[in-house]
């Protein structure tokens, strides 16, 4: 689905060798300025692995995105990305039962 909607940039830098956070930020700011210079509107949807975002309710996130008139294809992608997630707790090599994850962004 990601390829179909082309939501992940080919310039994605996370996990690539010789790539730093500052490079990603500079690239992001550059792209925003280019869009603004062409009279376009820009927005960003970011995911944080830890902290506050661990408690975001998936349904609430989608409602808020819709309220902010995020395009339908982005809503569908986000919904798909967050759907049918499961997690288990592991302690000393023993894994508990997989349970559905309804809150938090991976």
C-alpha positions as YAML, in Angstrom:
chain: A
units: angstrom
residues:
- id: 1
  name: UNK
  ca: [0.00, 0.00, 0.00]
- id: 2
  name: UNK
  ca: [2.87, 2.40, 0.69]
- id: 3
  name: UNK
  ca: [4.14, 2.04, -2.87]
- id: 4
  name: UNK
  ca: [0.67, 2.57, -4.32]
- id: 5
  name: UNK
  ca: [0.20, 5.92, -2.60]
- id: 6
  name: UNK
  ca: [3.90, 6.83, -2.75]
- id: 7
  name: UNK
  ca: [3.83, 8.24, 0.79]
- id: 8
  name: UNK
  ca: [7.37, 7.27, 1.74]
- id: 9
  name: UNK
  ca: [9.95, 9.44, 0.03]
- id: 10
  name: UNK
  ca: [12.89, 7.94, -1.82]
- id: 11
  name: UNK
  ca: [14.92, 10.40, 0.24]
- id: 12
  name: UNK
  ca: [14.01, 8.49, 3.43]
- id: 13
  name: UNK
  ca: [17.13, 8.65, 5.55]
- id: 14
  name: UNK
  ca: [16.36, 6.56, 8.64]
- id: 15
  name: UNK
  ca: [18.46, 3.43, 8.79]
- id: 16
  name: UNK
  ca: [20.74, 4.41, 5.91]
- id: 17
  name: UNK
  ca: [24.51, 4.47, 6.29]
- id: 18
  name: UNK
  ca: [26.16, 7.93, 6.37]
- id: 19
  name: UNK
  ca: [22.86, 9.63, 7.12]
- id: 20
  name: UNK
  ca: [22.28, 11.94, 10.07]
- id: 21
  name: UNK
  ca: [19.26, 13.58, 11.65]
- id: 22
  name: UNK
  ca: [20.56, 16.98, 10.59]
- id: 23
  name: UNK
  ca: [20.60, 15.83, 6.94]
- id: 24
  name: UNK
  ca: [16.98, 14.72, 7.22]
- id: 25
  name: UNK
  ca: [15.92, 18.01, 8.81]
- id: 26
  name: UNK
  ca: [17.77, 20.10, 6.22]
- id: 27
  name: UNK
  ca: [16.19, 18.08, 3.41]
- id: 28
  name: UNK
  ca: [12.74, 18.46, 4.98]
- id: 29
  name: UNK
  ca: [13.08, 22.24, 5.39]
- id: 30
  name: UNK
  ca: [14.42, 22.54, 1.84]
- id: 31
  name: UNK
  ca: [11.41, 20.66, 0.42]
- id: 32
  name: UNK
  ca: [9.01, 22.89, 2.37]
- id: 33
  name: UNK
  ca: [10.66, 26.04, 1.04]
- id: 34
  name: UNK
  ca: [10.50, 24.73, -2.54]
- id: 35
  name: UNK
  ca: [6.78, 23.99, -2.12]
- id: 36
  name: UNK
  ca: [6.11, 27.42, -0.63]
- id: 37
  name: UNK
  ca: [8.00, 29.09, -3.49]
- id: 38
  name: UNK
  ca: [5.57, 27.35, -5.86]
- id: 39
  name: UNK
  ca: [2.51, 28.48, -3.90]
- id: 40
  name: UNK
  ca: [1.82, 25.01, -2.47]
- id: 41
  name: UNK
  ca: [0.58, 24.11, 1.00]
- id: 42
  name: UNK
  ca: [2.67, 21.69, 3.04]
- id: 43
  name: UNK
  ca: [1.98, 19.42, 6.00]
- id: 44
  name: UNK
  ca: [3.80, 16.66, 7.82]
- id: 45
  name: UNK
  ca: [2.60, 13.60, 9.68]
- id: 46
  name: UNK
  ca: [5.27, 12.37, 12.07]
- id: 47
  name: UNK
  ca: [5.41, 9.36, 14.34]
- id: 48
  name: UNK
  ca: [7.38, 9.23, 17.59]
- id: 49
  name: UNK
  ca: [8.37, 5.84, 18.92]
- id: 50
  name: UNK
  ca: [8.27, 6.74, 22.59]
- id: 51
  name: UNK
  ca: [6.68, 9.13, 25.02]
- id: 52
  name: UNK
  ca: [3.28, 10.75, 24.58]
- id: 53
  name: UNK
  ca: [2.56, 8.97, 21.33]
- id: 54
  name: UNK
  ca: [2.40, 5.61, 23.14]
- id: 55
  name: UNK
  ca: [-1.08, 6.57, 24.31]
- id: 56
  name: UNK
  ca: [-2.68, 7.97, 21.15]
- id: 57
  name: UNK
  ca: [-5.99, 6.27, 20.37]
- id: 58
  name: UNK
  ca: [-6.01, 5.13, 16.74]
- id: 59
  name: UNK
  ca: [-9.65, 6.05, 16.11]
- id: 60
  name: UNK
  ca: [-9.17, 9.49, 17.68]
- id: 61
  name: UNK
  ca: [-6.08, 10.13, 15.54]
- id: 62
  name: UNK
  ca: [-8.04, 9.36, 12.36]
- id: 63
  name: UNK
  ca: [-10.90, 11.64, 13.45]
- id: 64
  name: UNK
  ca: [-8.46, 14.49, 14.12]
- id: 65
  name: UNK
  ca: [-6.77, 13.95, 10.75]
- id: 66
  name: UNK
  ca: [-10.18, 14.11, 9.06]
- id: 67
  name: UNK
  ca: [-11.07, 17.31, 10.96]
- id: 68
  name: UNK
  ca: [-7.86, 18.86, 9.61]
- id: 69
  name: UNK
  ca: [-8.89, 17.85, 6.07]
- id: 70
  name: UNK
  ca: [-5.98, 15.47, 5.56]
- id: 71
  name: UNK
  ca: [-6.51, 13.86, 2.12]
- id: 72
  name: UNK
  ca: [-8.47, 10.60, 2.14]
- id: 73
  name: UNK
  ca: [-5.56, 8.56, 0.76]
- id: 74
  name: UNK
  ca: [-3.45, 9.56, 3.80]
- id: 75
  name: UNK
  ca: [-6.28, 8.66, 6.16]
- id: 76
  name: UNK
  ca: [-6.60, 5.24, 4.50]
- id: 77
  name: UNK
  ca: [-2.85, 4.63, 4.66]
- id: 78
  name: UNK
  ca: [-2.66, 5.63, 8.33]
- id: 79
  name: UNK
  ca: [-5.67, 3.45, 9.17]
- id: 80
  name: UNK
  ca: [-4.10, 0.48, 7.40]
- id: 81
  name: UNK
  ca: [-0.73, 1.10, 9.08]
- id: 82
  name: UNK
  ca: [-2.31, 1.11, 12.54]
- id: 83
  name: UNK
  ca: [-4.79, -1.72, 12.01]
- id: 84
  name: UNK
  ca: [-4.55, -5.29, 13.28]
- id: 85
  name: UNK
  ca: [-1.51, -4.63, 15.46]
- id: 86
  name: UNK
  ca: [-0.71, -7.06, 18.26]
- id: 87
  name: UNK
  ca: [1.95, -7.14, 20.96]
- id: 88
  name: UNK
  ca: [3.16, -9.43, 23.72]
- id: 89
  name: UNK
  ca: [5.27, -8.87, 26.80]
- id: 90
  name: UNK
  ca: [8.45, -10.94, 27.11]
- id: 91
  name: UNK
  ca: [10.14, -11.51, 30.47]
- id: 92
  name: UNK
  ca: [13.27, -13.65, 30.78]
- id: 93
  name: UNK
  ca: [12.60, -15.23, 27.40]
- id: 94
  name: UNK
  ca: [9.00, -16.20, 28.21]
- id: 95
  name: UNK
  ca: [6.50, -14.53, 25.90]
- id: 96
  name: UNK
  ca: [3.00, -13.73, 27.06]
- id: 97
  name: UNK
  ca: [-0.13, -13.94, 24.95]
- id: 98
  name: UNK
  ca: [-0.44, -11.67, 21.92]
- id: 99
  name: UNK
  ca: [-3.07, -8.99, 22.51]
- id: 100
  name: UNK
  ca: [-4.57, -6.38, 20.23]
- id: 101
  name: UNK
  ca: [-2.98, -2.91, 20.37]
- id: 102
  name: UNK
  ca: [-5.56, -0.14, 20.09]
- id: 103
  name: UNK
  ca: [-3.49, 2.78, 21.36]
- id: 104
  name: UNK
  ca: [-0.04, 4.04, 20.56]
- id: 105
  name: UNK
  ca: [1.85, 4.60, 17.37]
- id: 106
  name: UNK
  ca: [4.63, 2.16, 16.50]
...
